[in-house]
């Protein structure tokens, strides 16, 4: 790399370091353009993106159809607030409900807001419908979860980085081992409002629960008159080879949270979706968002959903996911402890002797591939769903090289 190139990236990194809070430790690549599966940095180097903004850009970077919809809408009307109605909101609600199979949707912005909305809906349902005594509702959650960064949400995290220094926390959550049906059953009480979990733990390292776990959760919820709500913010919209990860076990939860790929990475759009019985607990004035359901967000989300369906990206994820899994499992390296893969989503656990996963992510960056580590020893892989078989092969070749 030339001195000029080094200086250009370094200037931005130093500027961010000086004026920004140090709440992230990103790889030192300063991106300026994106197209499909590729990102380009300020020095002109191109990288294949194998994180996809934590599944937000399932449709690929800067998809022209979503960009066109955003540009067209922003020239007409961007925001009204929910004090008034707009003509983009109702059609998106209908499209989202028909795609997901849920009766009603409540739109927010970030994924964390969708989770907060779900928590409020679950608790209100417990009091209004189930008859739990005021202030006594409990929600069962899983160890190793990641649902967002608000103080309520981190209060039921088991990650010390998420909890240390941020208490006191909101009560009402019971934490059980992920994938352990007996522990879930033991945690249920008459005050249990819901079981709320990720169908696959993304931040946890693409942790896939044992076969039958989701079916077991569905039965426990039915038998105990409580809700089953699943966080599909990362796992949804084709990431796992199904529109939603819960479909792999043929169940229907009572509600889901969605976000990220709902906008194709162009704009923060999220939602909580559930039945009429649950959604009817929301009445005017008890919950809302100035930007939630704004016309710009709705135009973007509508186009993003159309791209997923029209370009058969869910089916593409299922088909290419089989090849991806086979290639990953074919990696011959003593540094690899375990590989988990579902659709175009994988976690590679490294042995203790291999050292931290971050060093391999930096080595991959130098080879033109971007991915992210988690929990010290795990490399996460999640390319945009528009990736080709040839591009997958190239990426796995890079993995094999750095893990040799």
ABEGO torsion letter per residue (X at the ends): XBAAAAAAAAAAAAAAAAABBBABBBBBBBBABBBEABBBBAAGBBBBBAAGGGGABAAEBGBAAAAAAAAAAAAABABAEAABBBAAAAAAAAAAAAAAGBABBBBBABAAAAAAAAAAAAAAAAAAAAGBBBGABBBBBBBGBBAEABAAAAAABABAAAABGAOBBBBGBBBBBBGBAAAAAAABBAABABBBBBABBAAAGGBBBBBGAAAAAAAAAAAAGBBBBBBAAAABGGAAGBABAAAAAGBBBABBBBBGAAAGGABBBBBBBBBAAAAAABBBGABEBAABGBAAAAAAAAAAAAAAAAAGAAAAAAAAAAAAAAAAAABBBAABABBBBBEBBBBBBBBAAAEBAAAAAAAAAAAGBBBBBBGGABBBBBBBAABBAAAAAAAAAAAAAAAX
